[in-house]
Amino acid sequence: MKVLMVHAHPEPHSFCAALKNQAVATLTAQGHEVCVSDLYAMQFNPVATAGDFLQRENPEYLNYALEQRSAFAAGKLCAEIQTEINKVIDAELLIFSFPIYWMSMPAIMKGWIDRVFVSGLFYGGKRIYAKGGMQGKQALVCATLGGRDYMFGDKGIHGSLHGPTGMLRSLLQGSLGYVGMEVFEPFIGYHVPYITAEARVQLLSDWQQALLELDKRPVMQMPLLSDYDDTFRAR
Ligand SMILES: Cc1cc2nc3c(=O)[nH]c(=O)nc-3n(C[C@H](O)[C@H](O)[C@H](O)COP(=O)(O)O)c2cc1C
């Protein structure tokens, strides 16, 4: 299987990076082909601007999504974006590893999605969820955070992290599910800065086991297009 790891942590010796390295080692040992986009190491530019297009459909007014659509079709996206798109097209499984920043992903990863998940290829019109441009691919999120596990969930002070109203839902459903990928339940490392070395070793081992048993990992429920037939027809 071809795997793309999109990794976003500014410190190469962080625990988050150790999880990334663990994934590369585990998957490679299993015979999978792993490509890593280490966004901080690459100094990936996360800011979507007019400079992303080598040629513009409308030079007077920037409608970013429309320009994405025509530039992709014409092969006029800047090289940094086109390179990442090629990696995504090539991959069967995408793994996103990052520390939770403000209940979300770091800005550099959000910007990677903004610029790389281009309209026209990844989604467009009614090509979303089960009909999204990336159907057939799978996605797995591996995130670390500072809070304790009991702080999340229906009764936790922060509310749900990845449930239907969860704060990671914008990534899991709004981006990865939206473009048609099958999204696994995320792997979360809670309380990472404060746990013992033994607990860290256990977490690395749990992550390795999760990767070895990916075929048994539950996938997240995404909206069924058939439930929204009327909404779709009305527009
Ligand atoms: C800007 C910033 C925002 C953060 N926001 C959260 C947060 O919303 N919830 C949380 O539990 N931890 C939060 N943290 C803590 C990090 O997620 C945590 O330190 C990191 O995942 C630990 O992994 P590492 O040792 O690999 O860096 C935040 C840290 C930073 C620097």
The ligand as a MOL file (V3000), in Angstrom:
LIG
                    3D

  0  0  0     0  0            999 V3000
M  V30 BEGIN CTAB
M  V30 COUNTS 31 33 0 0 0
M  V30 BEGIN ATOM
M  V30 1 C -0.4350 26.7920 20.5060 0
M  V30 2 C -0.7920 25.5890 21.3120 0
M  V30 3 C -2.1240 25.2630 21.4880 0
M  V30 4 C -2.4930 24.1260 22.2170 0
M  V30 5 N -3.8170 23.8270 22.3430 0
M  V30 6 C -4.1760 22.7170 23.0450 0
M  V30 7 C -5.5560 22.3770 23.1740 0
M  V30 8 O -6.4480 23.0290 22.6430 0
M  V30 9 N -5.8760 21.2910 23.9050 0
M  V30 10 C -4.9210 20.5020 24.5210 0
M  V30 11 O -5.2740 19.5360 25.1890 0
M  V30 12 N -3.5910 20.7960 24.3740 0
M  V30 13 C -3.2000 21.8720 23.6550 0
M  V30 14 N -1.8620 22.1740 23.5040 0
M  V30 15 C -0.8540 21.2190 24.0320 0
M  V30 16 C -0.2240 20.3700 22.9190 0
M  V30 17 O -1.2000 19.7020 22.1610 0
M  V30 18 C 0.7260 19.3480 23.5300 0
M  V30 19 O 1.7130 20.0470 24.2410 0
M  V30 20 C 1.3930 18.4790 22.4630 0
M  V30 21 O 0.4440 17.7120 21.7810 0
M  V30 22 C 2.3670 17.5200 23.1360 0
M  V30 23 O 3.0240 16.7500 22.1530 0
M  V30 24 P 4.5840 16.9760 21.8780 0
M  V30 25 O 5.2850 16.6720 23.1740 0
M  V30 26 O 4.9210 16.0180 20.7960 0
M  V30 27 O 4.7480 18.4290 21.4940 0
M  V30 28 C -1.4790 23.3070 22.7980 0
M  V30 29 C -0.1340 23.6570 22.6290 0
M  V30 30 C 0.2050 24.7800 21.8980 0
M  V30 31 C 1.6750 25.1290 21.7360 0
M  V30 END ATOM
M  V30 BEGIN BOND
M  V30 1 1 1 2
M  V30 2 1 2 3
M  V30 3 2 2 30
M  V30 4 2 3 4
M  V30 5 1 4 5
M  V30 6 1 4 28
M  V30 7 2 5 6
M  V30 8 1 6 7
M  V30 9 1 6 13
M  V30 10 2 7 8
M  V30 11 1 7 9
M  V30 12 1 9 10
M  V30 13 2 10 11
M  V30 14 1 10 12
M  V30 15 2 12 13
M  V30 16 1 13 14
M  V30 17 1 14 15
M  V30 18 1 14 28
M  V30 19 1 15 16
M  V30 20 1 16 17
M  V30 21 1 16 18
M  V30 22 1 18 19
M  V30 23 1 18 20
M  V30 24 1 20 21
M  V30 25 1 20 22
M  V30 26 1 22 23
M  V30 27 1 23 24
M  V30 28 2 24 25
M  V30 29 1 24 26
M  V30 30 1 24 27
M  V30 31 2 28 29
M  V30 32 1 29 30
M  V30 33 1 30 31
M  V30 END BOND
M  V30 END CTAB
M  END
